[in-house]
């Protein structure tokens, strides 16, 4: 997983126990998951009294970094060892790594659904979906052919109306009509 320098810096600030005590870290981590998974999530979560001592700019930066990492981990279907390795590289301590991995595992299914990675388990449903998609592609292809034929017919009709065709293409169209 490659993350921007800004995300990495925000994530490293989140790892610093001097910036975020364990309670603030837990609150921010849960807020990051909640903001991703719940469309009704309220920004008031970041206004929690235990987060008041943290600069709002730093708080939002770290929240965005955590949310970005969560999405990136979900996109790559990261397992616990992958998460742990990256978190260790960002100087997270063992307790925070365990908390992050636990929170990630608890929300993994919802996150995959959010990212559109839900597989269709029933083979019949899968066949219906494939058939519907193929029908759509066929319909769209036919529509494109009809539009192309209509445009050619229109240009031929317009070509007949032109008194002196200016290009070779128009002359070919006139010869075709």
N, C-alpha and C positions, 0 to 999 in steps of 0.2 A: 504494500500500500504506500502510495506516495502522497504526502500531504504538503501543502504549501508551508512556507517558512512562518507565516503568520499563525497558522493553525498549530504548528509545532511549538511556537513560543507560548501561545495560549495554553497549550496542553502542559508544557513544562511549568508554567506558573501554577496551574492547577495541582501539579504534583508536589509543589513546595509547601511543606507543613507550616511555614512561617506566613504564607499568604492565605492558606485555607486550612483551618483546623479540621479534625476528622468530621465534626458535625456539619460544618459548612461544606466540606467536600461531598458528604452524603446528600445534603440538600441540593447542591448544584447538579450532581450526577442524576438524581431522580428528576429534577426539573428538566434536564436535557432530554431524558427519555420521554417524559410526559409531553414536552413541547413537540416532539416528533410524532408521537403516537396518538395524541388526543387533539383533535381539531378544535375542541372547546377549551384547550389549555389556556390558562390565564397568566399573563405576565406578572401577576401579583405574587407568584411563587418566588420570584427573584426579590420581592420586597419583604421576605421573611425577616423577622427580627434578628435571627442569628447570622444574617448576611449583611446587616446594616453597616458593620465596621469595615466592609470591603468597598473599595472605590467602585462606583457603578460602571465605569468604563472597563476596568479590569474584570469585573463580574460578567459583563456582557461578552467581553472578548473570550473569556474562559468558557462561558456557556456555549458560544458559537463553535469554539474549538472542540469541545466535548461532543456536541451534536454532529459536527462534521466527521469526527472520528467514528462515532457510532454508525452513521450512515455508510461510511467507507467500509467499516468492518462488516456490516450487514450485506453490502454489495458484493464483497468477496467471500461471504459466508465463513468468516473467520472462526476458528476454533479457539479453545482456551489457551493453547500453547502459543498460537499466533498473537492473540491479544496480550498475553503475558510478556512475550518477547518485546513487543513494541512499547508496552508500558514501562518495562525495565529500562529500555533505551531512553525513555523520557524521564528517568529518575524517580519513578513511582516506588513507594515502599511496598512491602509484601502485603500489608493490611489493605492498602488502597487497591492493589491489583486484585486481591480476592473479592473485594467489594464490587469493583467494576465488572469482573467476570461473572459474579453471581447476578448482578443486575442485568447484564447483557443476556445471560442464559434465561432469566425470567421473562425477558421481553423479546427474545429471538424470533419466536413465531409471529408475533405482531409486527415486528420489524420487517421480516421477509414478506409478509402480506402487503405491508406498506410499499415495499420496493417492487411489488409485482412478481415475486418469485414463487408464488404459490403454485404448486404442481397440481394437475388434475389427476387424482388417484384412480378414478373409475375409467377403464378403457373405453366403455361405451360413450361416456361424456367426452372423452378425448376425441373419438371418431366424429362425434357430432360437431365439435368445435372445428376440427380439420375440414369436414365437409362444408360447413358454413363459410369458412375462410376461402376455400377453393371456389365456392359459388360466387362469393364476392369478387374474387380476382377475375373469374371468367366474365362476370357482368361488367366489371370495370374495363377489362380488355375489349369487350364488345363495344362498350360505349366509346372508347377511344377510337376504335376503327370507324364507327358510325360518324363521329365528329370529324375525323380526317376525310372521309368520303364526302361529307356535307361541305367541308371547306373547299375541297377540290372542285366539287360541282359549282359552288358559289363563285370560285375564282374563274372557272370556265365561262360561266354566264357573264361575269363582269368582263372577262377577256373579249367576249363577242361584242360587248358594248363599247370597248375601247376602239377609237378610230385608228390610231397608229400605235401599236405596241412598241414599247421602248426597250424591252430586254429580250434576251433569247428565251428566257423562261416563259414569258408571255406568248412568244411566237410558238413555242412548243405546245402550250396549252391550247392555242387557237387551232393548231394542226390536229390536236387530239380531239377537240370538240367537233 
